């Protein structure tokens, strides 16, 4: 029986998604392009804790002066979303979407993993324009987070 990490690697290989594996960290990194940005995504499964995690790093660094407004927008978004959360490092301005799910049986179901990945990517691309409108357009957080749903994903595949 494959380990949870091997299952994750297998999903990426089956889908033809270009990825990088860090065996010692049990980490998979990939790049996905949405309608509004290209996102670096980290996937890992902590075997001992039976938790699968996805981190979608937003393609921007929030300038120091904008961090309070973006922080407010993150709170407004997190209040509305049902799965996952946005996080911002107030020291360096890194912004990411974090989603985690427990797989108590050990090996994650590939269909569930695909759905979790899709959820994380859609949320990231949906709210990226909100962060940009706050940072570069001086938009108020409560106005910025009322962005439209939607978007089209293009999976980066090996050339």
DSSP file (Angstrom, degrees, kcal/mol; ACC not computed):
  #  RESIDUE AA STRUCTURE BP1 BP2  ACC     N-H-->O    O-->H-N    N-H-->O    O-->H-N    TCO  KAPPA ALPHA  PHI   PSI    X-CA   Y-CA   Z-CA
    1    1 A X              0   0    0      0, 0.0     2,-0.1     0, 0.0     0, 0.0   0.000 360.0 360.0 360.0 136.0    0.0    0.0    0.0
    2    2 A X        -     0   0    0      1,-0.1     2,-0.1     2,-0.1   105,-0.0  -0.391 360.0-116.3 -72.9 148.9    1.3    3.4   -0.9
    3    3 A X     >  -     0   0    0      1,-0.1     4,-2.1    -2,-0.1     5,-0.1  -0.329  31.8-104.0 -74.0 167.5    2.0    6.0    1.7
    4    4 A X  H  > S+     0   0    0      1,-0.2     4,-2.1     2,-0.2     5,-0.1   0.904 123.6  51.0 -59.7 -41.8    0.0    9.2    1.8
    5    5 A X  H  > S+     0   0    0      1,-0.2     4,-2.4     2,-0.2    -1,-0.2   0.919 108.9  50.3 -64.5 -42.9    3.0   11.1    0.3
    6    6 A X  H  > S+     0   0    0      1,-0.2     4,-2.4     2,-0.2    -1,-0.2   0.868 108.3  54.1 -62.7 -36.0    3.4    8.6   -2.5
    7    7 A X  H  X S+     0   0    0     -4,-2.1     4,-2.0     2,-0.2    -1,-0.2   0.921 108.3  49.4 -62.3 -43.7   -0.4    8.9   -3.2
    8    8 A X  H  X S+     0   0    0     -4,-2.1     4,-1.7     2,-0.2    -2,-0.2   0.930 111.2  48.1 -61.6 -45.9    0.1   12.7   -3.6
    9    9 A X  H  X S+     0   0    0     -4,-2.4     4,-2.2     1,-0.2    -1,-0.2   0.907 109.7  54.3 -60.8 -41.3    3.0   12.3   -5.9
   10   10 A X  H  X S+     0   0    0     -4,-2.4     4,-2.8     1,-0.2    -1,-0.2   0.873 103.9  54.7 -60.7 -38.7    1.0    9.8   -7.9
   11   11 A X  H  X S+     0   0    0     -4,-2.0     4,-2.1     1,-0.2    -1,-0.2   0.922 109.1  47.7 -61.7 -44.1   -1.9   12.3   -8.4
   12   12 A X  H  X>S+     0   0    0     -4,-1.7     5,-2.3     1,-0.2     4,-0.6   0.898 113.2  48.0 -64.8 -39.8    0.5   14.9   -9.8
   13   13 A X  H ><5S+     0   0    0     -4,-2.2     3,-0.7     2,-0.2    -2,-0.2   0.919 111.3  50.1 -67.2 -42.9    2.0   12.3  -12.2
   14   14 A X  H 3<5S+     0   0    0     -4,-2.8    -2,-0.2     1,-0.2    -1,-0.2   0.881 113.1  46.3 -61.1 -39.3   -1.4   11.1  -13.3
   15   15 A X  H 3<5S-     0   0    0     -4,-2.1    -1,-0.2    -5,-0.2    -2,-0.2   0.562 109.4-123.7 -81.9  -8.4   -2.6   14.6  -14.0
   16   16 A X  T <<5 +     0   0    0     -3,-0.7     2,-0.5    -4,-0.6   142,-0.5   0.791  53.2 160.8  70.2  27.8    0.7   15.5  -15.9
   17   17 A X  B   < -A  157   0A   0     -5,-2.3    -1,-0.2    -6,-0.2     2,-0.2  -0.722  42.9-123.7 -87.3 124.0    1.3   18.4  -13.5
   18   18 A X        +     0   0    0    138,-1.6    13,-0.6    -2,-0.5     2,-0.3  -0.474  48.2 158.9 -64.9 131.2    4.8   19.6  -13.5
   19   19 A X  E     -B   30   0B   0     -2,-0.2     2,-0.4    11,-0.2    11,-0.2  -0.960  38.3-132.2-152.4 164.9    6.1   19.5   -9.9
   20   20 A X  E     -B   29   0B   0      9,-2.7     9,-2.9    -2,-0.3     2,-0.5  -0.985  20.8-150.5-124.6 134.8    9.1   19.3   -7.7
   21   21 A X  E     -B   28   0B   0     -2,-0.4     2,-0.7     7,-0.2     7,-0.2  -0.909  10.4-166.1-111.8 131.2    9.5   16.9   -4.8
   22   22 A X  E >>> -B   27   0B   0      5,-3.1     5,-2.0    -2,-0.5     4,-1.0  -0.880  10.6-174.8-109.7  93.9   11.4   17.4   -1.6
   23   23 A X  G >45S+     0   0    0     -2,-0.7     3,-0.7     1,-0.2    -1,-0.2   0.890  79.7  54.4 -59.7 -43.0   11.6   13.9   -0.2
   24   24 A X  G 345S+     0   0    0      1,-0.3    -1,-0.2     2,-0.1    -2,-0.0   0.799 118.0  36.5 -64.7 -27.0   13.3   14.8    3.1
   25   25 A X  G <45S-     0   0    0     -3,-0.7    -1,-0.3     2,-0.1    -2,-0.2   0.478 104.2-128.1 -98.9  -5.3   10.5   17.4    3.8
   26   26 A X  T <<5 +     0   0    0     -4,-1.0    19,-0.8    -3,-0.7     2,-0.4   0.945  63.0 143.3  53.5  50.3    7.7   15.2    2.3
   27   27 A X  E   < -BC  22  44B   0     -5,-2.0    -5,-3.1    17,-0.2     2,-0.4  -0.942  40.8-162.8-126.8 140.1    6.8   18.3    0.2
   28   28 A X  E     -BC  21  43B   0     15,-2.6    15,-3.0    -2,-0.4     2,-0.4  -0.990  10.0-166.0-120.3 132.2    5.6   18.8   -3.3
   29   29 A X  E     +BC  20  42B   0     -9,-2.9    -9,-2.7    -2,-0.4     2,-0.3  -0.947  14.6 162.3-117.8 141.0    5.8   22.2   -5.0
   30   30 A X  E     -BC  19  41B   0     11,-2.3    11,-3.1    -2,-0.4     2,-0.4  -0.946  30.1-127.3-147.8 166.7    3.9   23.1   -8.2
   31   31 A X  E     - C   0  40B   0    -13,-0.6   125,-0.7    -2,-0.3     2,-0.4  -0.973  22.3-175.5-121.8 134.3    2.9   26.2  -10.1
   32   32 A X  E     -DC 155  39B   0      7,-2.3     7,-3.5    -2,-0.4     2,-0.5  -0.975  14.6-144.7-129.0 144.1   -0.6   27.0  -11.2
   33   33 A X  E     -DC 154  38B   0    121,-1.6   121,-2.3    -2,-0.4     5,-0.3  -0.929  19.9-179.9-110.9 128.2   -1.9   29.9  -13.3
   34   34 A X        -     0   0    0      3,-3.5   119,-0.1    -2,-0.5   117,-0.1  -0.336  48.9 -84.1-106.5-166.8   -5.3   31.4  -12.7
   35   35 A X  S    S+     0   0    0      1,-0.2     3,-0.1    -2,-0.1   116,-0.1   0.835 126.6  27.2 -68.8 -32.5   -7.1   34.2  -14.4
   36   36 A X  S    S-     0   0    0      1,-0.2     2,-0.3    89,-0.0    -1,-0.2   0.539 125.6  -5.3-112.2  -9.2   -5.3   36.8  -12.3
   37   37 A X        -     0   0    0      2,-0.0    -3,-3.5    21,-0.0     2,-0.5  -0.995  60.6-102.4-171.1 170.6   -2.0   35.4  -11.3
   38   38 A X  E     -C   33   0B   0     -2,-0.3     2,-0.4    -5,-0.3    -5,-0.2  -0.944  41.0-156.7-108.1 129.0    0.5   32.5  -11.2
   39   39 A X  E     -C   32   0B   0     -7,-3.5    -7,-2.3    -2,-0.5     2,-0.5  -0.894  15.0-141.4-117.4 133.3    0.6   30.8   -7.8
   40   40 A X  E     -CE  31  57B   0     17,-1.0    17,-2.9    -2,-0.4     2,-0.4  -0.810  28.5-164.5 -87.1 127.2    3.3   28.7   -6.1
   41   41 A X  E     -CE  30  56B   0    -11,-3.1   -11,-2.3    -2,-0.5     2,-0.4  -0.957  11.0-162.3-123.6 131.7    1.6   25.9   -4.3
   42   42 A X  E     -CE  29  55B   0     13,-2.7    13,-2.6    -2,-0.4     2,-0.4  -0.935   7.6-171.1-112.8 133.0    3.1   23.7   -1.6
   43   43 A X  E     +CE  28  54B   0    -15,-3.0   -15,-2.6    -2,-0.4     2,-0.3  -0.979  12.3 162.1-123.8 133.0    1.5   20.4   -0.7
   44   44 A X  E     -CE  27  53B   0      9,-2.3     9,-3.3    -2,-0.4     2,-0.5  -0.997  25.4-153.2-152.1 153.0    2.5   18.2    2.2
   45   45 A X  E     - E   0  52B   0    -19,-0.8     2,-1.0    -2,-0.3     7,-0.2  -0.987  13.3-147.5-126.3 120.1    1.1   15.4    4.3
   46   46 A X  E >>> - E   0  51B   0      5,-2.5     4,-1.7    -2,-0.5     5,-1.2  -0.777  11.3-161.8 -91.0 102.6    2.3   15.0    7.9
   47   47 A X  T 345S+     0   0    0     -2,-1.0     3,-0.3     1,-0.2    -1,-0.2   0.879  85.9  49.7 -54.1 -47.0    2.2   11.2    8.3
   48   48 A X  T 345S+     0   0    0      1,-0.2    -1,-0.2    -3,-0.1    -2,-0.0   0.835 120.2  36.3 -64.5 -32.8    2.2   11.2   12.1
   49   49 A X  T <45S-     0   0    0     -3,-0.6    -1,-0.2     2,-0.1    -2,-0.2   0.543  99.1-135.6 -96.4  -9.2   -0.6   13.8   12.3
   50   50 A X  T  <5 +     0   0    0     -4,-1.7    53,-2.7    -3,-0.3     2,-0.5   0.863  56.7 139.8  55.2  40.3   -2.5   12.4    9.3
   51   51 A X  E   < -EF  46 102B   0     -5,-1.2    -5,-2.5    51,-0.2     2,-0.5  -0.965  42.2-155.7-119.9 127.3   -3.1   16.0    8.0
   52   52 A X  E     -EF  45 101B   0     49,-2.9    49,-2.3    -2,-0.5     2,-0.4  -0.866  19.8-169.9 -97.0 130.6   -2.8   17.0    4.4
   53   53 A X  E     -EF  44 100B   0     -9,-3.3    -9,-2.3    -2,-0.5     2,-0.4  -0.948  14.6-165.6-127.8 145.6   -2.0   20.7    3.9
   54   54 A X  E     -EF  43  99B   0     45,-2.9    45,-2.4    -2,-0.4     2,-0.5  -0.997   2.5-170.0-126.6 131.0   -2.0   23.1    0.9
   55   55 A X  E     -EF  42  98B   0    -13,-2.6   -13,-2.7    -2,-0.4     2,-0.7  -0.985   3.2-166.5-120.1 119.9   -0.3   26.5    1.0
   56   56 A X  E     -EF  41  97B   0     41,-2.7    41,-2.2    -2,-0.5     2,-0.5  -0.913  13.6-149.9-107.2 108.0   -1.0   28.7   -2.0
   57   57 A X  E     -EF  40  96B   0    -17,-2.9   -17,-1.0    -2,-0.7    39,-0.2  -0.666  15.5-128.7 -82.4 124.1    1.4   31.6   -2.0
   58   58 A X  E     -     0   0B   0     37,-2.7     2,-2.1    -2,-0.5    37,-0.3  -0.448  20.8-116.3 -71.5 143.6    0.0   34.8   -3.5
   59   59 A X  E    S+     0   0B   0     -2,-0.1     2,-0.3    35,-0.1    -1,-0.1  -0.229  87.8  64.8 -80.9  52.7    2.2   36.4   -6.2
   60   60 A X  E    S-     0   0B   0     -2,-2.1    35,-0.6    35,-0.2     2,-0.5  -0.982  70.2-132.5-160.8 159.0    2.7   39.6   -4.3
   61   61 A X  E     - F   0  94B   0     -2,-0.3     2,-0.5    33,-0.1    33,-0.2  -0.989  31.7-126.9-115.1 127.0    4.3   40.9   -1.1
   62   62 A X        -     0   0    0     31,-2.6     5,-0.1    -2,-0.5    -2,-0.0  -0.623  27.2-122.0 -76.8 119.9    2.0   43.2    0.8
   63   63 A X    >>  -     0   0    0     -2,-0.5     3,-1.5     1,-0.1     4,-0.9  -0.261  23.8-112.1 -59.9 149.5    3.9   46.6    1.4
   64   64 A X  G >4 S+     0   0    0      1,-0.3     3,-0.9     2,-0.2     4,-0.4   0.863 115.5  53.4 -53.1 -43.1    4.2   47.5    5.1
   65   65 A X  G 34 S+     0   0    0      1,-0.2     4,-0.3     2,-0.1    -1,-0.3   0.709 110.3  48.1 -68.3 -19.6    1.8   50.4    4.9
   66   66 A X  G <> S+     0   0    0     -3,-1.5     4,-2.6     1,-0.1     5,-0.3   0.544  85.0  92.1 -95.4  -9.0   -0.9   48.3    3.3
   67   67 A X  H <X S+     0   0    0     -3,-0.9     4,-2.7    -4,-0.9     5,-0.2   0.855  82.5  52.4 -61.1 -38.9   -0.8   45.4    5.8
   68   68 A X  H  > S+     0   0    0     -4,-0.4     4,-2.0     2,-0.2    -1,-0.2   0.935 114.0  43.5 -62.3 -42.3   -3.4   46.8    8.2
   69   69 A X  H  > S+     0   0    0     -4,-0.3     4,-2.2     2,-0.2    -2,-0.2   0.914 115.9  46.8 -68.7 -42.6   -6.0   47.2    5.3
   70   70 A X  H  X S+     0   0    0     -4,-2.6     4,-2.7     2,-0.2    -1,-0.2   0.894 110.1  55.0 -65.8 -38.0   -5.1   43.9    3.8
   71   71 A X  H  X S+     0   0    0     -4,-2.7     4,-2.1    -5,-0.3    -2,-0.2   0.901 108.0  48.8 -59.2 -41.4   -5.3   42.3    7.2
   72   72 A X  H  X S+     0   0    0     -4,-2.0     4,-2.2     2,-0.2    -2,-0.2   0.920 111.0  50.1 -64.0 -43.0   -8.9   43.7    7.6
   73   73 A X  H  X S+     0   0    0     -4,-2.2     4,-2.6     1,-0.2    -2,-0.2   0.903 108.1  53.3 -62.5 -40.6   -9.8   42.4    4.2
   74   74 A X  H  X S+     0   0    0     -4,-2.7     4,-3.2     1,-0.2    12,-0.3   0.922 108.3  50.1 -59.8 -44.2   -8.4   38.9    5.1
   75   75 A X  H  X S+     0   0    0     -4,-2.1     4,-1.6     1,-0.2    -1,-0.2   0.907 111.0  49.3 -60.5 -41.4  -10.6   38.9    8.2
   76   76 A X  H  X S+     0   0    0     -4,-2.2     4,-0.7     2,-0.2    -2,-0.2   0.901 114.8  44.3 -65.1 -40.9  -13.7   39.9    6.1
   77   77 A X  H >X S+     0   0    0     -4,-2.6     4,-2.0     1,-0.2     3,-1.3   0.941 111.2  52.4 -68.3 -47.9  -12.9   37.1    3.6
   78   78 A X  H 3< S+     0   0    0     -4,-3.2    -1,-0.2     1,-0.3    -2,-0.2   0.812 102.9  59.9 -60.9 -29.5  -12.2   34.4    6.2
   79   79 A X  H 3< S+     0   0    0     -4,-1.6    -1,-0.3    -5,-0.2    -2,-0.2   0.820 112.6  39.2 -64.9 -30.1  -15.5   35.2    7.9
   80   80 A X  H << S+     0   0    0     -3,-1.3    -2,-0.2    -4,-0.7    -1,-0.2   0.794  97.1  84.9 -92.7 -31.8  -17.3   34.3    4.7
   81   81 A X     <  -     0   0    0     -4,-2.0     3,-0.1     1,-0.1     0, 0.0  -0.426  57.1-158.0 -80.9 151.0  -15.4   31.2    3.4
   82   82 A X  S    S+     0   0    0      1,-0.2     2,-0.4    -2,-0.1    -1,-0.1   0.741  75.2  40.6 -98.4 -27.6  -16.2   27.7    4.7
   83   83 A X  S    S-     0   0    0     36,-0.1    -1,-0.2    16,-0.0     2,-0.0  -0.987 109.2  -6.4-129.2 128.6  -13.0   25.8    3.9
   84   84 A X        -     0   0    0     -2,-0.4     2,-0.3    16,-0.2    15,-0.2  -0.208  66.3-121.5  85.8-178.1   -9.4   27.1    4.4
   85   85 A X  E     -G   98   0B   0     13,-1.9    13,-3.5    -2,-0.0     2,-0.3  -0.984  10.3-117.1-161.2 153.1   -8.2   30.6    5.3
   86   86 A X  E     -G   97   0B   0     -2,-0.3     2,-0.3   -12,-0.3    11,-0.2  -0.741  32.1-170.4 -91.4 147.3   -6.0   33.4    4.1
   87   87 A X  E     -G   96   0B   0      9,-2.9     9,-2.6    -2,-0.3     2,-0.4  -0.985   9.1-164.4-136.9 146.4   -3.0   34.3    6.2
   88   88 A X  E     -G   95   0B   0     -2,-0.3     2,-0.8     7,-0.2     7,-0.2  -0.999  20.3-135.1-132.7 133.4   -0.5   37.2    6.1
   89   89 A X     >  -     0   0    0      5,-2.7     4,-2.7    -2,-0.4     5,-0.3  -0.775  15.5-159.3 -82.1 111.8    2.9   37.4    7.7
   90   90 A X  T  4 S+     0   0    0     -2,-0.8    -1,-0.2     1,-0.2   -23,-0.1   0.660  86.1  57.2 -70.9 -14.3    2.8   40.9    9.2
   91   91 A X  T  4 S+     0   0    0      1,-0.1    -1,-0.2     3,-0.1   -27,-0.1   0.897 126.0  11.9 -81.5 -42.3    6.6   40.9    9.4
   92   92 A X  T  4 S-     0   0    0     -3,-0.2    -2,-0.2     2,-0.1    -1,-0.1   0.518  96.7-118.1-117.0  -6.2    7.5   40.3    5.7
   93   93 A X     <  +     0   0    0     -4,-2.7   -31,-2.6     1,-0.3     2,-0.2   0.547  53.9 157.0  84.3   6.9    4.1   40.7    3.9
   94   94 A X  E     -F   61   0B   0     -5,-0.3    -5,-2.7   -33,-0.2     2,-0.4  -0.479  23.6-162.1 -67.8 137.1    3.8   37.2    2.5
   95   95 A X  E     + G   0  88B   0    -35,-0.6   -37,-2.7   -37,-0.3     2,-0.3  -0.973  17.6 159.1-123.4 133.5    0.2   36.4    1.8
   96   96 A X  E     -FG  57  87B   0     -9,-2.6    -9,-2.9    -2,-0.4     2,-0.5  -0.970  38.1-122.8-150.2 163.3   -1.1   32.8    1.3
   97   97 A X  E     -FG  56  86B   0    -41,-2.2   -41,-2.7    -2,-0.3     2,-0.5  -0.938  28.6-161.7-107.5 133.2   -4.1   30.6    1.4
   98   98 A X  E     +FG  55  85B   0    -13,-3.5   -13,-1.9    -2,-0.5     2,-0.4  -0.970  12.9 173.0-122.4 126.5   -3.9   27.7    3.8
   99   99 A X  E     +F   54   0B   0    -45,-2.4   -45,-2.9    -2,-0.5     2,-0.3  -0.999   4.1 178.6-132.2 136.1   -6.2   24.6    3.6
  100  100 A X  E     -F   53   0B   0     -2,-0.4     2,-0.3   -47,-0.2   -47,-0.2  -0.973   4.6-177.5-136.2 151.0   -5.8   21.5    5.7
  101  101 A X  E     -F   52   0B   0    -49,-2.3   -49,-2.9    -2,-0.3     2,-0.3  -0.993  23.4-124.9-147.7 142.2   -7.8   18.3    5.9
  102  102 A X  E     -F   51   0B   0     -2,-0.3     2,-0.3   -51,-0.2   -51,-0.2  -0.662  15.5-172.5 -87.0 141.2   -7.5   15.2    8.1
  103  103 A X    >   +     0   0    0    -53,-2.7     3,-2.2    -2,-0.3     5,-0.0  -0.714   7.6 176.5-127.9  79.9   -7.2   11.7    6.6
  104  104 A X  T 3  S+     0   0    0      1,-0.3    -1,-0.1    -2,-0.3   -53,-0.1   0.732  75.6  63.7 -62.0 -23.4   -7.5    9.5    9.7
  105  105 A X  T 3  S-     0   0    0      1,-0.1     2,-0.6     2,-0.1    -1,-0.3   0.608 110.2-121.6 -76.2  -9.3   -7.4    6.3    7.6
  106  106 A X  S <  S+     0   0    0     -3,-2.2     2,-0.5   -56,-0.1    -1,-0.1  -0.524  86.3  68.5 108.5 -66.2   -3.8    7.2    6.5
  107  107 A X  S    S-     0   0    0     -2,-0.6    -2,-0.1  -104,-0.1  -103,-0.1  -0.807  80.4-127.3 -98.2 125.7   -3.9    7.5    2.7
  108  108 A X        -     0   0    0     -2,-0.5     2,-0.4     1,-0.1    -5,-0.1  -0.363  22.9-111.2 -70.1 146.9   -6.0   10.3    1.2
  109  109 A X     >  -     0   0    0      1,-0.1     4,-2.3    -2,-0.1     3,-0.4  -0.658  22.9-136.8 -73.3 124.4   -8.6    9.7   -1.4
  110  110 A X  H  > S+     0   0    0     -2,-0.4     4,-2.5     1,-0.2     5,-0.2   0.843 103.1  54.3 -54.8 -36.8   -7.3   11.1   -4.7
  111  111 A X  H  > S+     0   0    0      2,-0.2     4,-2.0     1,-0.2    -1,-0.2   0.910 109.3  47.4 -64.7 -41.3  -10.8   12.6   -5.5
  112  112 A X  H  > S+     0   0    0     -3,-0.4     4,-2.4     2,-0.2    -2,-0.2   0.913 111.3  51.3 -64.9 -42.6  -10.9   14.4   -2.2
  113  113 A X  H  X S+     0   0    0     -4,-2.3     4,-2.5     1,-0.2    -2,-0.2   0.924 109.0  50.6 -60.8 -44.9   -7.3   15.7   -2.8
  114  114 A X  H  X S+     0   0    0     -4,-2.5     4,-2.4     1,-0.2    -1,-0.2   0.901 111.1  49.1 -60.1 -41.2   -8.2   17.0   -6.2
  115  115 A X  H  X S+     0   0    0     -4,-2.0     4,-2.4     2,-0.2    -1,-0.2   0.899 110.4  50.1 -66.0 -40.3  -11.2   18.8   -4.8
  116  116 A X  H  X S+     0   0    0     -4,-2.4     4,-2.4     2,-0.2    -2,-0.2   0.916 110.8  49.5 -64.2 -42.7   -9.2   20.4   -2.0
  117  117 A X  H  X S+     0   0    0     -4,-2.5     4,-2.4     1,-0.2     5,-0.2   0.935 111.7  48.8 -61.1 -46.4   -6.6   21.6   -4.5
  118  118 A X  H  X S+     0   0    0     -4,-2.4     4,-2.6     1,-0.2     5,-0.2   0.896 110.4  51.3 -60.8 -41.0   -9.3   23.1   -6.7
  119  119 A X  H  X S+     0   0    0     -4,-2.4     4,-2.3     1,-0.2     5,-0.2   0.932 111.4  47.2 -61.3 -46.5  -10.9   24.8   -3.7
  120  120 A X  H  X S+     0   0    0     -4,-2.4     4,-2.1     1,-0.2    -2,-0.2   0.902 114.5  46.4 -63.7 -42.0   -7.5   26.4   -2.7
  121  121 A X  H  X S+     0   0    0     -4,-2.4     4,-2.4     2,-0.2     5,-0.2   0.907 112.1  49.6 -69.7 -41.9   -6.7   27.6   -6.2
  122  122 A X  H  X S+     0   0    0     -4,-2.6     4,-2.5    -5,-0.2    -2,-0.2   0.926 112.4  47.6 -63.1 -43.8  -10.2   29.0   -6.8
  123  123 A X  H  X S+     0   0    0     -4,-2.3     4,-1.9    -5,-0.2    -1,-0.2   0.921 111.8  51.1 -62.9 -42.7  -10.2   30.9   -3.5
  124  124 A X  H  X S+     0   0    0     -4,-2.1     4,-1.0    -5,-0.2    -2,-0.2   0.928 115.6  40.1 -60.7 -46.6   -6.7   32.2   -4.2
  125  125 A X  H  X S+     0   0    0     -4,-2.4     4,-0.6     1,-0.2    -1,-0.2   0.838 110.8  58.8 -75.0 -31.5   -7.5   33.5   -7.6
  126  126 A X  H  < S+     0   0    0     -4,-2.5     3,-0.2    -5,-0.2     4,-0.2   0.910 115.7  33.3 -62.2 -42.0  -10.9   34.8   -6.6
  127  127 A X  H  X S+     0   0    0     -4,-1.9     4,-1.7     1,-0.2     3,-0.5   0.524  91.9  90.9 -97.9  -5.7   -9.5   37.2   -4.0
  128  128 A X  H  X S+     0   0    0     -4,-1.0     4,-2.2     1,-0.2     5,-0.2   0.911  86.4  53.7 -56.8 -43.2   -6.2   38.1   -5.6
  129  129 A X  H  X S+     0   0    0     -4,-0.6     4,-2.5    -3,-0.2    -1,-0.2   0.845 104.4  57.2 -60.3 -30.6   -7.8   41.2   -7.3
  130  130 A X  H  > S+     0   0    0     -3,-0.5     4,-1.6    -4,-0.2    -1,-0.2   0.935 107.1  46.6 -64.3 -45.3   -9.1   42.3   -3.9
  131  131 A X  H  X S+     0   0    0     -4,-1.7     4,-2.6     1,-0.2    -2,-0.2   0.924 114.1  48.9 -61.8 -42.7   -5.5   42.4   -2.5
  132  132 A X  H  X>S+     0   0    0     -4,-2.2     4,-3.1     1,-0.2     5,-0.6   0.880 108.1  53.2 -65.6 -37.8   -4.3   44.2   -5.6
  133  133 A X  H  X5S+     0   0    0     -4,-2.5     6,-2.3     3,-0.2     4,-0.7   0.827 112.5  45.3 -69.4 -29.2   -7.1   46.8   -5.4
  134  134 A X  H  X5S+     0   0    0     -4,-1.6     4,-0.7     4,-0.2    -2,-0.2   0.928 118.9  41.3 -73.4 -47.0   -6.2   47.6   -1.8
  135  135 A X  H  <5S+     0   0    0     -4,-2.6    -2,-0.2    -5,-0.2    -3,-0.2   0.934 133.8  17.2 -68.0 -47.8   -2.4   47.7   -2.4
  136  136 A X  H  <5S+     0   0    0     -4,-3.1    -3,-0.2    -5,-0.2    -1,-0.2   0.615 130.5  42.7-106.3 -15.0   -2.4   49.6   -5.7
  137  137 A X  H  <<S-     0   0    0     -4,-0.7    -3,-0.2    -5,-0.6    -2,-0.1   0.397  94.4-126.6-113.7   2.4   -5.9   51.2   -5.9
  138  138 A X     <  +     0   0    0     -4,-0.7    -4,-0.2     1,-0.2     2,-0.1   0.807  49.5 169.2  58.1  29.6   -6.3   52.4   -2.4
  139  139 A X        -     0   0    0     -6,-2.3    -1,-0.2    -9,-0.1     2,-0.2  -0.450  39.9-108.8 -74.2 145.6   -9.6   50.5   -2.2
  140  140 A X    >>  -     0   0    0     -2,-0.1     4,-2.7     1,-0.1     3,-1.0  -0.519  26.5-122.1 -70.9 141.7  -11.4   50.1    1.1
  141  141 A X  H 3> S+     0   0    0      1,-0.3     4,-1.9     2,-0.2     5,-0.1   0.880 110.5  54.1 -54.2 -42.4  -11.2   46.5    2.4
  142  142 A X  H 34 S+     0   0    0      1,-0.2    -1,-0.3     2,-0.2     4,-0.1   0.786 114.5  41.8 -66.6 -25.3  -15.0   46.2    2.6
  143  143 A X  H X4 S+     0   0    0     -3,-1.0     3,-1.3     2,-0.1    -2,-0.2   0.868 110.9  55.9 -83.7 -41.5  -15.3   47.2   -1.0
  144  144 A X  H 3< S+     0   0    0     -4,-2.7     3,-0.3     1,-0.3    -2,-0.2   0.840 100.9  56.7 -62.8 -35.9  -12.4   45.2   -2.3
  145  145 A X  T 3< S+     0   0    0     -4,-1.9    -1,-0.3     1,-0.2     2,-0.2   0.519  84.4  83.0 -80.0  -2.1  -13.6   41.8   -1.0
  146  146 A X    <   +     0   0    0     -3,-1.3    -1,-0.2    -5,-0.1    -2,-0.1  -0.134  67.2 143.5 -89.0  39.8  -16.9   42.0   -2.9
  147  147 A X        -     0   0    0     -3,-0.3     2,-0.1    -2,-0.2   -21,-0.0  -0.314  54.4 -93.4 -78.8 163.5  -15.2   40.7   -6.0
  148  148 A X        -     0   0    0      1,-0.1     2,-0.1    -2,-0.1    -1,-0.1  -0.365  33.3-122.2 -75.3 152.3  -16.8   38.4   -8.5
  149  149 A X        +     0   0    0     -2,-0.1     2,-0.3   -22,-0.0    -1,-0.1  -0.436  65.3  67.0 -81.8 166.4  -16.5   34.6   -8.4
  150  150 A X        +     0   0    0     -2,-0.1     2,-0.1   -28,-0.1  -115,-0.1  -0.764  37.6 159.3 123.9-166.1  -15.2   32.7  -11.3
  151  151 A X        -     0   0    0     -2,-0.3     2,-0.4  -117,-0.1    -1,-0.1  -0.302  35.4-109.7 121.3 154.5  -11.9   32.3  -13.2
  152  152 A X        -     0   0    0     -2,-0.1     2,-0.4     2,-0.0     0, 0.0  -0.963  24.8-144.3-120.7 134.2  -10.3   29.7  -15.5
  153  153 A X        -     0   0    0     -2,-0.4     2,-0.5  -119,-0.1  -119,-0.2  -0.821   9.4-168.2-102.9 137.6   -7.4   27.5  -14.5
  154  154 A X  E     -D   33   0B   0   -121,-2.3  -121,-1.6    -2,-0.4     2,-0.4  -0.989  19.4-139.6-120.2 119.4   -4.6   26.5  -16.8
  155  155 A X  E     -D   32   0B   0     -2,-0.5     2,-0.5  -123,-0.2  -123,-0.1  -0.651  18.2-123.3 -82.0 129.5   -2.4   23.7  -15.4
  156  156 A X        -     0   0    0   -125,-0.7  -138,-1.6    -2,-0.4     2,-0.3  -0.601  37.2-175.6 -70.9 122.5    1.3   24.1  -16.1
  157  157 A X  B     -A   17   0A   0     -2,-0.5  -140,-0.1  -140,-0.2  -141,-0.1  -0.861  34.5 -85.9-119.7 155.3    2.4   21.0  -17.9
  158  158 A X              0   0    0   -142,-0.5    -1,-0.1    -2,-0.3     0, 0.0  -0.299 360.0 360.0 -59.5 141.5    5.9   20.0  -19.0
  159  159 A X              0   0    0     -3,-0.0    -1,-0.2     0, 0.0    -3,-0.0   0.467 360.0 360.0 -74.9 360.0    6.9   21.5  -22.4
